[in-house]
Amino acid sequence: MSKHTITMKEIQNMINNGITTFSKKDNSPRGCKTVAATEIQIGDKVVIDNYFTLVTE
């Protein structure tokens, strides 16, 4: 089983390459919501390749 993590630097690189939104885990029935890429913070879980991925430093 692989560990799903991504760094803020990698998130910033994705933003620089044109990514504008991410699906972020929340407590809604759907399990996530779409937010602006600039709202992502350390500790959030975002959907990448159909997996919730923890954002680290």
PDBQT receptor file of N, H, CA, C and O in Angstrom, charges set to zero:
ATOM      1  N   MET A   1       0.848  -1.185   0.000  1.00  0.00    +0.000 N 
ATOM      2  CA  MET A   1       0.000   0.000   0.000  1.00  0.00    +0.000 C 
ATOM      3  C   MET A   1       0.888   1.240   0.000  1.00  0.00    +0.000 C 
ATOM      4  O   MET A   1       1.791   1.367   0.826  1.00  0.00    +0.000 OA
ATOM      5  N   SER A   2       0.633   2.121  -0.900  1.00  0.00    +0.000 N 
ATOM      6  H   SER A   2      -0.102   2.018  -1.571  1.00  0.00    +0.000 HD
ATOM      7  CA  SER A   2       1.443   3.334  -0.971  1.00  0.00    +0.000 C 
ATOM      8  C   SER A   2       0.845   4.425  -0.083  1.00  0.00    +0.000 C 
ATOM      9  O   SER A   2      -0.361   4.458   0.158  1.00  0.00    +0.000 OA
ATOM     10  N   LYS A   3       1.699   5.299   0.387  1.00  0.00    +0.000 N 
ATOM     11  H   LYS A   3       2.679   5.272   0.191  1.00  0.00    +0.000 HD
ATOM     12  CA  LYS A   3       1.271   6.408   1.228  1.00  0.00    +0.000 C 
ATOM     13  C   LYS A   3       0.932   7.589   0.324  1.00  0.00    +0.000 C 
ATOM     14  O   LYS A   3       1.718   7.952  -0.551  1.00  0.00    +0.000 OA
ATOM     15  N   HIS A   4      -0.220   8.180   0.534  1.00  0.00    +0.000 N 
ATOM     16  H   HIS A   4      -0.859   7.885   1.245  1.00  0.00    +0.000 HD
ATOM     17  CA  HIS A   4      -0.675   9.269  -0.317  1.00  0.00    +0.000 C 
ATOM     18  C   HIS A   4      -0.449  10.608   0.374  1.00  0.00    +0.000 C 
ATOM     19  O   HIS A   4      -1.248  11.025   1.213  1.00  0.00    +0.000 OA
ATOM     20  N   THR A   5       0.651  11.281   0.015  1.00  0.00    +0.000 N 
ATOM     21  H   THR A   5       1.300  10.942  -0.666  1.00  0.00    +0.000 HD
ATOM     22  CA  THR A   5       0.940  12.612   0.531  1.00  0.00    +0.000 C 
ATOM     23  C   THR A   5       1.453  13.487  -0.609  1.00  0.00    +0.000 C 
ATOM     24  O   THR A   5       1.967  12.993  -1.613  1.00  0.00    +0.000 OA
ATOM     25  N   ILE A   6       1.303  14.786  -0.429  1.00  0.00    +0.000 N 
ATOM     26  H   ILE A   6       0.885  15.187   0.386  1.00  0.00    +0.000 HD
ATOM     27  CA  ILE A   6       1.818  15.758  -1.389  1.00  0.00    +0.000 C 
ATOM     28  C   ILE A   6       2.274  16.971  -0.584  1.00  0.00    +0.000 C 
ATOM     29  O   ILE A   6       1.664  17.311   0.430  1.00  0.00    +0.000 OA
ATOM     30  N   THR A   7       3.332  17.615  -1.028  1.00  0.00    +0.000 N 
ATOM     31  H   THR A   7       3.828  17.339  -1.852  1.00  0.00    +0.000 HD
ATOM     32  CA  THR A   7       3.845  18.778  -0.310  1.00  0.00    +0.000 C 
ATOM     33  C   THR A   7       3.210  20.063  -0.838  1.00  0.00    +0.000 C 
ATOM     34  O   THR A   7       2.677  20.100  -1.947  1.00  0.00    +0.000 OA
ATOM     35  N   MET A   8       3.277  21.103  -0.028  1.00  0.00    +0.000 N 
ATOM     36  H   MET A   8       3.710  21.073   0.873  1.00  0.00    +0.000 HD
ATOM     37  CA  MET A   8       2.777  22.410  -0.474  1.00  0.00    +0.000 C 
ATOM     38  C   MET A   8       3.561  22.898  -1.688  1.00  0.00    +0.000 C 
ATOM     39  O   MET A   8       3.009  23.586  -2.547  1.00  0.00    +0.000 OA
ATOM     40  N   LYS A   9       4.839  22.551  -1.765  1.00  0.00    +0.000 N 
ATOM     41  H   LYS A   9       5.288  21.992  -1.068  1.00  0.00    +0.000 HD
ATOM     42  CA  LYS A   9       5.645  22.944  -2.929  1.00  0.00    +0.000 C 
ATOM     43  C   LYS A   9       5.090  22.297  -4.200  1.00  0.00    +0.000 C 
ATOM     44  O   LYS A   9       5.014  22.937  -5.248  1.00  0.00    +0.000 OA
ATOM     45  N   GLU A  10       4.706  21.031  -4.098  1.00  0.00    +0.000 N 
ATOM     46  H   GLU A  10       4.768  20.511  -3.246  1.00  0.00    +0.000 HD
ATOM     47  CA  GLU A  10       4.123  20.343  -5.259  1.00  0.00    +0.000 C 
ATOM     48  C   GLU A  10       2.768  20.948  -5.634  1.00  0.00    +0.000 C 
ATOM     49  O   GLU A  10       2.446  21.078  -6.815  1.00  0.00    +0.000 OA
ATOM     50  N   ILE A  11       1.966  21.320  -4.609  1.00  0.00    +0.000 N 
ATOM     51  H   ILE A  11       2.227  21.214  -3.649  1.00  0.00    +0.000 HD
ATOM     52  CA  ILE A  11       0.689  21.999  -4.875  1.00  0.00    +0.000 C 
ATOM     53  C   ILE A  11       0.951  23.308  -5.598  1.00  0.00    +0.000 C 
ATOM     54  O   ILE A  11       0.270  23.629  -6.572  1.00  0.00    +0.000 OA
ATOM     55  N   GLN A  12       1.942  24.072  -5.123  1.00  0.00    +0.000 N 
ATOM     56  H   GLN A  12       2.494  23.812  -4.332  1.00  0.00    +0.000 HD
ATOM     57  CA  GLN A  12       2.270  25.349  -5.763  1.00  0.00    +0.000 C 
ATOM     58  C   GLN A  12       2.715  25.145  -7.210  1.00  0.00    +0.000 C 
ATOM     59  O   GLN A  12       2.355  25.933  -8.084  1.00  0.00    +0.000 OA
ATOM     60  N   ASN A  13       3.487  24.101  -7.468  1.00  0.00    +0.000 N 
ATOM     61  H   ASN A  13       3.779  23.460  -6.758  1.00  0.00    +0.000 HD
ATOM     62  CA  ASN A  13       3.895  23.791  -8.844  1.00  0.00    +0.000 C 
ATOM     63  C   ASN A  13       2.686  23.493  -9.715  1.00  0.00    +0.000 C 
ATOM     64  O   ASN A  13       2.640  23.909 -10.873  1.00  0.00    +0.000 OA
ATOM     65  N   MET A  14       1.700  22.772  -9.171  1.00  0.00    +0.000 N 
ATOM     66  H   MET A  14       1.737  22.433  -8.230  1.00  0.00    +0.000 HD
ATOM     67  CA  MET A  14       0.484  22.474  -9.931  1.00  0.00    +0.000 C 
ATOM     68  C   MET A  14      -0.279  23.761 -10.235  1.00  0.00    +0.000 C 
ATOM     69  O   MET A  14      -0.801  23.930 -11.337  1.00  0.00    +0.000 OA
ATOM     70  N   ILE A  15      -0.342  24.669  -9.257  1.00  0.00    +0.000 N 
ATOM     71  H   ILE A  15       0.082  24.531  -8.362  1.00  0.00    +0.000 HD
ATOM     72  CA  ILE A  15      -1.005  25.964  -9.468  1.00  0.00    +0.000 C 
ATOM     73  C   ILE A  15      -0.283  26.737 -10.568  1.00  0.00    +0.000 C 
ATOM     74  O   ILE A  15      -0.926  27.325 -11.438  1.00  0.00    +0.000 OA
ATOM     75  N   ASN A  16       1.044  26.739 -10.532  1.00  0.00    +0.000 N 
ATOM     76  H   ASN A  16       1.566  26.262  -9.825  1.00  0.00    +0.000 HD
ATOM     77  CA  ASN A  16       1.833  27.442 -11.553  1.00  0.00    +0.000 C 
ATOM     78  C   ASN A  16       1.626  26.852 -12.943  1.00  0.00    +0.000 C 
ATOM     79  O   ASN A  16       1.801  27.543 -13.946  1.00  0.00    +0.000 OA
ATOM     80  N   ASN A  17       1.252  25.568 -13.002  1.00  0.00    +0.000 N 
ATOM     81  H   ASN A  17       1.110  25.006 -12.187  1.00  0.00    +0.000 HD
ATOM     82  CA  ASN A  17       1.021  24.902 -14.285  1.00  0.00    +0.000 C 
ATOM     83  C   ASN A  17      -0.435  24.966 -14.727  1.00  0.00    +0.000 C 
ATOM     84  O   ASN A  17      -0.814  24.304 -15.694  1.00  0.00    +0.000 OA
ATOM     85  N   GLY A  18      -1.262  25.758 -14.031  1.00  0.00    +0.000 N 
ATOM     86  H   GLY A  18      -0.954  26.296 -13.246  1.00  0.00    +0.000 HD
ATOM     87  CA  GLY A  18      -2.613  26.007 -14.503  1.00  0.00    +0.000 C 
ATOM     88  C   GLY A  18      -3.740  25.349 -13.722  1.00  0.00    +0.000 C 
ATOM     89  O   GLY A  18      -4.903  25.547 -14.072  1.00  0.00    +0.000 OA
ATOM     90  N   ILE A  19      -3.448  24.571 -12.676  1.00  0.00    +0.000 N 
ATOM     91  H   ILE A  19      -2.503  24.410 -12.392  1.00  0.00    +0.000 HD
ATOM     92  CA  ILE A  19      -4.512  23.986 -11.870  1.00  0.00    +0.000 C 
ATOM     93  C   ILE A  19      -5.163  25.111 -11.062  1.00  0.00    +0.000 C 
ATOM     94  O   ILE A  19      -4.465  25.867 -10.387  1.00  0.00    +0.000 OA
ATOM     95  N   THR A  20      -6.494  25.231 -11.123  1.00  0.00    +0.000 N 
ATOM     96  H   THR A  20      -7.062  24.617 -11.672  1.00  0.00    +0.000 HD
ATOM     97  CA  THR A  20      -7.171  26.321 -10.421  1.00  0.00    +0.000 C 
ATOM     98  C   THR A  20      -8.056  25.842  -9.276  1.00  0.00    +0.000 C 
ATOM     99  O   THR A  20      -8.394  26.630  -8.392  1.00  0.00    +0.000 OA
ATOM    100  N   THR A  21      -8.441  24.553  -9.274  1.00  0.00    +0.000 N 
ATOM    101  H   THR A  21      -8.166  23.913  -9.991  1.00  0.00    +0.000 HD
ATOM    102  CA  THR A  21      -9.302  24.027  -8.216  1.00  0.00    +0.000 C 
ATOM    103  C   THR A  21      -8.850  22.639  -7.790  1.00  0.00    +0.000 C 
ATOM    104  O   THR A  21      -8.187  21.923  -8.540  1.00  0.00    +0.000 OA
ATOM    105  N   PHE A  22      -9.224  22.280  -6.575  1.00  0.00    +0.000 N 
ATOM    106  H   PHE A  22      -9.762  22.862  -5.966  1.00  0.00    +0.000 HD
ATOM    107  CA  PHE A  22      -9.018  20.932  -6.055  1.00  0.00    +0.000 C 
ATOM    108  C   PHE A  22     -10.307  20.492  -5.377  1.00  0.00    +0.000 C 
ATOM    109  O   PHE A  22     -11.089  21.329  -4.926  1.00  0.00    +0.000 OA
ATOM    110  N   SER A  23     -10.530  19.196  -5.303  1.00  0.00    +0.000 N 
ATOM    111  H   SER A  23      -9.895  18.516  -5.670  1.00  0.00    +0.000 HD
ATOM    112  CA  SER A  23     -11.599  18.649  -4.468  1.00  0.00    +0.000 C 
ATOM    113  C   SER A  23     -10.983  18.377  -3.108  1.00  0.00    +0.000 C 
ATOM    114  O   SER A  23     -10.004  17.639  -2.992  1.00  0.00    +0.000 OA
ATOM    115  N   LYS A  24     -11.572  18.986  -2.071  1.00  0.00    +0.000 N 
ATOM    116  H   LYS A  24     -12.367  19.585  -2.166  1.00  0.00    +0.000 HD
ATOM    117  CA  LYS A  24     -11.037  18.919  -0.710  1.00  0.00    +0.000 C 
ATOM    118  C   LYS A  24     -12.002  18.133   0.171  1.00  0.00    +0.000 C 
ATOM    119  O   LYS A  24     -13.213  18.346   0.107  1.00  0.00    +0.000 OA
ATOM    120  N   LYS A  25     -11.476  17.229   0.992  1.00  0.00    +0.000 N 
ATOM    121  H   LYS A  25     -10.492  17.056   1.044  1.00  0.00    +0.000 HD
ATOM    122  CA  LYS A  25     -12.295  16.412   1.882  1.00  0.00    +0.000 C 
ATOM    123  C   LYS A  25     -13.031  17.294   2.881  1.00  0.00    +0.000 C 
ATOM    124  O   LYS A  25     -12.463  18.235   3.435  1.00  0.00    +0.000 OA
ATOM    125  N   ASP A  26     -14.318  16.974   3.105  1.00  0.00    +0.000 N 
ATOM    126  H   ASP A  26     -14.780  16.210   2.655  1.00  0.00    +0.000 HD
ATOM    127  CA  ASP A  26     -15.104  17.645   4.139  1.00  0.00    +0.000 C 
ATOM    128  C   ASP A  26     -16.101  16.652   4.731  1.00  0.00    +0.000 C 
ATOM    129  O   ASP A  26     -16.047  15.462   4.421  1.00  0.00    +0.000 OA
ATOM    130  N   ASN A  27     -17.002  17.129   5.574  1.00  0.00    +0.000 N 
ATOM    131  H   ASN A  27     -17.046  18.096   5.825  1.00  0.00    +0.000 HD
ATOM    132  CA  ASN A  27     -17.948  16.247   6.252  1.00  0.00    +0.000 C 
ATOM    133  C   ASN A  27     -19.314  16.187   5.581  1.00  0.00    +0.000 C 
ATOM    134  O   ASN A  27     -20.280  15.740   6.201  1.00  0.00    +0.000 OA
ATOM    135  N   SER A  28     -19.417  16.621   4.344  1.00  0.00    +0.000 N 
ATOM    136  H   SER A  28     -18.633  16.983   3.840  1.00  0.00    +0.000 HD
ATOM    137  CA  SER A  28     -20.687  16.584   3.626  1.00  0.00    +0.000 C 
ATOM    138  C   SER A  28     -21.014  15.146   3.215  1.00  0.00    +0.000 C 
ATOM    139  O   SER A  28     -20.136  14.284   3.245  1.00  0.00    +0.000 OA
ATOM    140  N   PRO A  29     -22.257  14.879   2.835  1.00  0.00    +0.000 N 
ATOM    141  CA  PRO A  29     -22.615  13.526   2.380  1.00  0.00    +0.000 C 
ATOM    142  C   PRO A  29     -21.766  13.066   1.181  1.00  0.00    +0.000 C 
ATOM    143  O   PRO A  29     -21.473  11.878   1.044  1.00  0.00    +0.000 OA
ATOM    144  N   ARG A  30     -21.384  13.990   0.338  1.00  0.00    +0.000 N 
ATOM    145  H   ARG A  30     -21.622  14.955   0.449  1.00  0.00    +0.000 HD
ATOM    146  CA  ARG A  30     -20.563  13.648  -0.825  1.00  0.00    +0.000 C 
ATOM    147  C   ARG A  30     -19.124  13.319  -0.417  1.00  0.00    +0.000 C 
ATOM    148  O   ARG A  30     -18.460  12.517  -1.074  1.00  0.00    +0.000 OA
ATOM    149  N   GLY A  31     -18.643  13.936   0.666  1.00  0.00    +0.000 N 
ATOM    150  H   GLY A  31     -19.182  14.587   1.200  1.00  0.00    +0.000 HD
ATOM    151  CA  GLY A  31     -17.305  13.649   1.168  1.00  0.00    +0.000 C 
ATOM    152  C   GLY A  31     -16.246  14.649   0.764  1.00  0.00    +0.000 C 
ATOM    153  O   GLY A  31     -15.141  14.641   1.307  1.00  0.00    +0.000 OA
ATOM    154  N   CYS A  32     -16.577  15.526  -0.199  1.00  0.00    +0.000 N 
ATOM    155  H   CYS A  32     -17.475  15.533  -0.640  1.00  0.00    +0.000 HD
ATOM    156  CA  CYS A  32     -15.600  16.530  -0.613  1.00  0.00    +0.000 C 
ATOM    157  C   CYS A  32     -16.318  17.696  -1.262  1.00  0.00    +0.000 C 
ATOM    158  O   CYS A  32     -17.484  17.599  -1.644  1.00  0.00    +0.000 OA
ATOM    159  N   LYS A  33     -15.594  18.807  -1.377  1.00  0.00    +0.000 N 
ATOM    160  H   LYS A  33     -14.647  18.886  -1.066  1.00  0.00    +0.000 HD
ATOM    161  CA  LYS A  33     -16.124  19.971  -2.079  1.00  0.00    +0.000 C 
ATOM    162  C   LYS A  33     -15.017  20.553  -2.937  1.00  0.00    +0.000 C 
ATOM    163  O   LYS A  33     -13.836  20.335  -2.668  1.00  0.00    +0.000 OA
ATOM    164  N   THR A  34     -15.394  21.286  -3.961  1.00  0.00    +0.000 N 
ATOM    165  H   THR A  34     -16.353  21.462  -4.179  1.00  0.00    +0.000 HD
ATOM    166  CA  THR A  34     -14.422  21.918  -4.843  1.00  0.00    +0.000 C 
ATOM    167  C   THR A  34     -14.071  23.294  -4.285  1.00  0.00    +0.000 C 
ATOM    168  O   THR A  34     -14.948  24.105  -3.989  1.00  0.00    +0.000 OA
ATOM    169  N   VAL A  35     -12.758  23.539  -4.148  1.00  0.00    +0.000 N 
ATOM    170  H   VAL A  35     -12.046  22.880  -4.388  1.00  0.00    +0.000 HD
ATOM    171  CA  VAL A  35     -12.285  24.822  -3.632  1.00  0.00    +0.000 C 
ATOM    172  C   VAL A  35     -11.193  25.355  -4.554  1.00  0.00    +0.000 C 
ATOM    173  O   VAL A  35     -10.590  24.607  -5.324  1.00  0.00    +0.000 OA
ATOM    174  N   ALA A  36     -10.951  26.654  -4.462  1.00  0.00    +0.000 N 
ATOM    175  H   ALA A  36     -11.440  27.262  -3.836  1.00  0.00    +0.000 HD
ATOM    176  CA  ALA A  36      -9.862  27.264  -5.223  1.00  0.00    +0.000 C 
ATOM    177  C   ALA A  36      -8.533  26.680  -4.759  1.00  0.00    +0.000 C 
ATOM    178  O   ALA A  36      -8.346  26.423  -3.570  1.00  0.00    +0.000 OA
ATOM    179  N   ALA A  37      -7.628  26.476  -5.679  1.00  0.00    +0.000 N 
ATOM    180  H   ALA A  37      -7.780  26.685  -6.645  1.00  0.00    +0.000 HD
ATOM    181  CA  ALA A  37      -6.327  25.882  -5.360  1.00  0.00    +0.000 C 
ATOM    182  C   ALA A  37      -5.577  26.708  -4.330  1.00  0.00    +0.000 C 
ATOM    183  O   ALA A  37      -4.814  26.161  -3.534  1.00  0.00    +0.000 OA
ATOM    184  N   THR A  38      -5.783  28.006  -4.336  1.00  0.00    +0.000 N 
ATOM    185  H   THR A  38      -6.402  28.450  -4.982  1.00  0.00    +0.000 HD
ATOM    186  CA  THR A  38      -5.077  28.877  -3.395  1.00  0.00    +0.000 C 
ATOM    187  C   THR A  38      -5.574  28.716  -1.960  1.00  0.00    +0.000 C 
ATOM    188  O   THR A  38      -4.924  29.206  -1.037  1.00  0.00    +0.000 OA
ATOM    189  N   GLU A  39      -6.715  28.041  -1.743  1.00  0.00    +0.000 N 
ATOM    190  H   GLU A  39      -7.244  27.643  -2.493  1.00  0.00    +0.000 HD
ATOM    191  CA  GLU A  39      -7.261  27.827  -0.401  1.00  0.00    +0.000 C 
ATOM    192  C   GLU A  39      -6.672  26.594   0.283  1.00  0.00    +0.000 C 
ATOM    193  O   GLU A  39      -6.917  26.382   1.471  1.00  0.00    +0.000 OA
ATOM    194  N   ILE A  40      -5.913  25.789  -0.428  1.00  0.00    +0.000 N 
ATOM    195  H   ILE A  40      -5.715  25.962  -1.393  1.00  0.00    +0.000 HD
ATOM    196  CA  ILE A  40      -5.360  24.556   0.135  1.00  0.00    +0.000 C 
ATOM    197  C   ILE A  40      -4.295  24.892   1.167  1.00  0.00    +0.000 C 
ATOM    198  O   ILE A  40      -3.442  25.750   0.942  1.00  0.00    +0.000 OA
ATOM    199  N   GLN A  41      -4.359  24.195   2.316  1.00  0.00    +0.000 N 
ATOM    200  H   GLN A  41      -5.053  23.498   2.499  1.00  0.00    +0.000 HD
ATOM    201  CA  GLN A  41      -3.413  24.423   3.408  1.00  0.00    +0.000 C 
ATOM    202  C   GLN A  41      -2.831  23.092   3.879  1.00  0.00    +0.000 C 
ATOM    203  O   GLN A  41      -3.353  22.027   3.552  1.00  0.00    +0.000 OA
ATOM    204  N   ILE A  42      -1.751  23.164   4.647  1.00  0.00    +0.000 N 
ATOM    205  H   ILE A  42      -1.327  24.029   4.914  1.00  0.00    +0.000 HD
ATOM    206  CA  ILE A  42      -1.148  21.977   5.237  1.00  0.00    +0.000 C 
ATOM    207  C   ILE A  42      -2.185  21.297   6.131  1.00  0.00    +0.000 C 
ATOM    208  O   ILE A  42      -2.859  21.957   6.922  1.00  0.00    +0.000 OA
ATOM    209  N   GLY A  43      -2.307  19.988   6.003  1.00  0.00    +0.000 N 
ATOM    210  H   GLY A  43      -1.759  19.451   5.361  1.00  0.00    +0.000 HD
ATOM    211  CA  GLY A  43      -3.269  19.220   6.795  1.00  0.00    +0.000 C 
ATOM    212  C   GLY A  43      -4.545  18.895   6.053  1.00  0.00    +0.000 C 
ATOM    213  O   GLY A  43      -5.290  18.009   6.472  1.00  0.00    +0.000 OA
ATOM    214  N   ASP A  44      -4.819  19.597   4.947  1.00  0.00    +0.000 N 
ATOM    215  H   ASP A  44      -4.214  20.317   4.606  1.00  0.00    +0.000 HD
ATOM    216  CA  ASP A  44      -5.990  19.289   4.130  1.00  0.00    +0.000 C 
ATOM    217  C   ASP A  44      -5.783  17.965   3.411  1.00  0.00    +0.000 C 
ATOM    218  O   ASP A  44      -4.652  17.521   3.217  1.00  0.00    +0.000 OA
ATOM    219  N   LYS A  45      -6.889  17.340   3.019  1.00  0.00    +0.000 N 
ATOM    220  H   LYS A  45      -7.808  17.702   3.177  1.00  0.00    +0.000 HD
ATOM    221  CA  LYS A  45      -6.823  16.162   2.161  1.00  0.00    +0.000 C 
ATOM    222  C   LYS A  45      -7.495  16.535   0.851  1.00  0.00    +0.000 C 
ATOM    223  O   LYS A  45      -8.655  16.944   0.835  1.00  0.00    +0.000 OA
ATOM    224  N   VAL A  46      -6.761  16.391  -0.253  1.00  0.00    +0.000 N 
ATOM    225  H   VAL A  46      -5.818  16.058  -0.240  1.00  0.00    +0.000 HD
ATOM    226  CA  VAL A  46      -7.274  16.712  -1.579  1.00  0.00    +0.000 C 
ATOM    227  C   VAL A  46      -7.314  15.450  -2.428  1.00  0.00    +0.000 C 
ATOM    228  O   VAL A  46      -6.560  14.506  -2.194  1.00  0.00    +0.000 OA
ATOM    229  N   VAL A  47      -8.199  15.447  -3.411  1.00  0.00    +0.000 N 
ATOM    230  H   VAL A  47      -8.812  16.214  -3.601  1.00  0.00    +0.000 HD
ATOM    231  CA  VAL A  47      -8.322  14.290  -4.288  1.00  0.00    +0.000 C 
ATOM    232  C   VAL A  47      -7.297  14.402  -5.410  1.00  0.00    +0.000 C 
ATOM    233  O   VAL A  47      -7.299  15.360  -6.184  1.00  0.00    +0.000 OA
ATOM    234  N   ILE A  48      -6.419  13.398  -5.479  1.00  0.00    +0.000 N 
ATOM    235  H   ILE A  48      -6.418  12.621  -4.850  1.00  0.00    +0.000 HD
ATOM    236  CA  ILE A  48      -5.452  13.295  -6.565  1.00  0.00    +0.000 C 
ATOM    237  C   ILE A  48      -5.446  11.840  -7.018  1.00  0.00    +0.000 C 
ATOM    238  O   ILE A  48      -5.234  10.938  -6.209  1.00  0.00    +0.000 OA
ATOM    239  N   ASP A  49      -5.677  11.611  -8.295  1.00  0.00    +0.000 N 
ATOM    240  H   ASP A  49      -5.850  12.345  -8.953  1.00  0.00    +0.000 HD
ATOM    241  CA  ASP A  49      -5.758  10.252  -8.855  1.00  0.00    +0.000 C 
ATOM    242  C   ASP A  49      -6.765   9.392  -8.104  1.00  0.00    +0.000 C 
ATOM    243  O   ASP A  49      -6.496   8.226  -7.815  1.00  0.00    +0.000 OA
ATOM    244  N   ASN A  50      -7.932   9.969  -7.786  1.00  0.00    +0.000 N 
ATOM    245  H   ASN A  50      -8.150  10.916  -8.021  1.00  0.00    +0.000 HD
ATOM    246  CA  ASN A  50      -9.038   9.271  -7.115  1.00  0.00    +0.000 C 
ATOM    247  C   ASN A  50      -8.734   8.835  -5.687  1.00  0.00    +0.000 C 
ATOM    248  O   ASN A  50      -9.429   7.966  -5.161  1.00  0.00    +0.000 OA
ATOM    249  N   TYR A  51      -7.730   9.402  -5.047  1.00  0.00    +0.000 N 
ATOM    250  H   TYR A  51      -7.165  10.108  -5.474  1.00  0.00    +0.000 HD
ATOM    251  CA  TYR A  51      -7.408   9.114  -3.654  1.00  0.00    +0.000 C 
ATOM    252  C   TYR A  51      -7.346  10.416  -2.874  1.00  0.00    +0.000 C 
ATOM    253  O   TYR A  51      -6.908  11.441  -3.395  1.00  0.00    +0.000 OA
ATOM    254  N   PHE A  52      -7.793  10.371  -1.601  1.00  0.00    +0.000 N 
ATOM    255  H   PHE A  52      -8.148   9.538  -1.177  1.00  0.00    +0.000 HD
ATOM    256  CA  PHE A  52      -7.570  11.517  -0.733  1.00  0.00    +0.000 C 
ATOM    257  C   PHE A  52      -6.098  11.536  -0.379  1.00  0.00    +0.000 C 
ATOM    258  O   PHE A  52      -5.559  10.552   0.128  1.00  0.00    +0.000 OA
ATOM    259  N   THR A  53      -5.454  12.650  -0.645  1.00  0.00    +0.000 N 
ATOM    260  H   THR A  53      -5.891  13.449  -1.056  1.00  0.00    +0.000 HD
ATOM    261  CA  THR A  53      -4.018  12.809  -0.459  1.00  0.00    +0.000 C 
ATOM    262  C   THR A  53      -3.762  13.894   0.570  1.00  0.00    +0.000 C 
ATOM    263  O   THR A  53      -4.246  15.015   0.417  1.00  0.00    +0.000 OA
ATOM    264  N   LEU A  54      -3.014  13.585   1.611  1.00  0.00    +0.000 N 
ATOM    265  H   LEU A  54      -2.620  12.674   1.736  1.00  0.00    +0.000 HD
ATOM    266  CA  LEU A  54      -2.716  14.528   2.680  1.00  0.00    +0.000 C 
ATOM    267  C   LEU A  54      -1.672  15.549   2.219  1.00  0.00    +0.000 C 
ATOM    268  O   LEU A  54      -0.635  15.189   1.662  1.00  0.00    +0.000 OA
ATOM    269  N   VAL A  55      -1.969  16.834   2.463  1.00  0.00    +0.000 N 
ATOM    270  H   VAL A  55      -2.811  17.127   2.916  1.00  0.00    +0.000 HD
ATOM    271  CA  VAL A  55      -1.037  17.909   2.122  1.00  0.00    +0.000 C 
ATOM    272  C   VAL A  55      -0.088  18.114   3.303  1.00  0.00    +0.000 C 
ATOM    273  O   VAL A  55      -0.526  18.361   4.427  1.00  0.00    +0.000 OA
ATOM    274  N   THR A  56       1.218  18.009   3.037  1.00  0.00    +0.000 N 
ATOM    275  H   THR A  56       1.575  17.808   2.124  1.00  0.00    +0.000 HD
ATOM    276  CA  THR A  56       2.236  18.191   4.075  1.00  0.00    +0.000 C 
ATOM    277  C   THR A  56       3.062  19.421   3.749  1.00  0.00    +0.000 C 
ATOM    278  O   THR A  56       2.854  20.068   2.723  1.00  0.00    +0.000 OA
ATOM    279  N   GLU A  57       4.018  19.746   4.647  1.00  0.00    +0.000 N 
ATOM    280  H   GLU A  57       4.187  19.221   5.481  1.00  0.00    +0.000 HD
ATOM    281  CA  GLU A  57       4.873  20.920   4.454  1.00  0.00    +0.000 C 
ATOM    282  C   GLU A  57       5.644  20.899   3.185  1.00  0.00    +0.000 C 
ATOM    283  O   GLU A  57       6.400  21.829   2.906  1.00  0.00    +0.000 OA
TER     284      GLU A  57
